[in-house]
Amino acid sequence: VLQVPRCGLCRAVAAPGRLRRTDPHEPPPQRPRRALGRLARRPARAAWDHVQEWGHFVRVALAGAVSCSVTHSLVVPLDVIKTRMQLDEDLTTLAQGARAVWARSTGRWRGLAFVNGIGATAAGYWLQGAVKFGGYELFKHALAEAFPHREAGGREARLWRLPMLLGAAAAAEVCATAFLCPLEVIKVRMQTDPTAAMQGIFRTSAHILRHEGPQTLFKGFIPIAMRQVPYTMVKLVCFELVTGA
C-alpha cells in the first residue's frame, strides 16, 4: 500500500509526487533515469568489447609474427648448409656442408654466405606467423559463434570442440602458407644462385616476376601446405587441450 506521508511533526517534507513504501516486502519503485542511463551505456560498452576483441586478435598475430620470424631467422645458417648438402651428393656431413658454403663465397665478407636469404626468411615467417596464430584465433572464434549448441555446454558441444579446433588450425595454416610460399621461393633462389644473393629480395622478386611470371612464386605451394598443415594442427590443438585454454 502506498500513501503520502502526512506527519506534521516530521521535518522532512515530502516533495510533490514522491511516494513512501509502507509494505517492507514490496520492491522499491523503479528509477527511470538510471534505467535509461544503463540502456544508453550499452552501445558504448558493446563497441568497447568489440574493440577489445579485435585487439586480442591483433596481439596474438603480433606475438606469432615475432616468434616465428625470430626463431626461423636464427637457424638460417643451418638452412643454408642443408640446402648445399641437398644439392651436392658428395657432401654427407654437417662439417663438409659448412666448408662447401665457405668455399663458394669470396671477398671480405664471405661469412655472410651463411645468412643468404635471411631477409626473405624473416619477412616470410613474419607474415606466416601472424596469419597462422591470428587466423587460428579468428577462425576458432568464428566457428564457436556459428556453432548452434554453443550455449548448451553439454555433451554435443564437447564432441564438436576438437573438430572445430582442428578445422580452425587447418584453415589458418592454408592462409599462412599462401603468404609464406612466395618468400620461400625467393629464399631458395638466393641460397642457390650467387647472382640472386647479390641482388637481394626486391630485385630477385622483380626478376622472377618479369622473366618467369607470378605463378613461379607459388611453385611448391602444395608440398609446403602438406607439410605445414598437419604440423600446425597438431601443434596448436595440443597446446590448446593441454593448457586447458
Buried (B, 14 or more C-beta within 10 A) or exposed (E): EEEEEEEEEEEEEEEEEEEEEEEEEEEEEEEEEEEEEEEEEEEEEEEEEEEEEEEBBEEBBBBBBEBBBEEBBEEBBEBBBBBBBEEEEEBEEEEBBBBBBEEEBEEEEEEEBBBBBBBBBBBBBBBBBBBBBBBBBBBBBEBBEEBEEBEEEEEEBEEBBEEBBBBBBBBBBBBBBBBBBBBBBBBBBBBBEBEBBEBEBEEBBEBBEEEEEEEBBBBBBEEBBEEBBEEBBEEBBEEBEEEEE
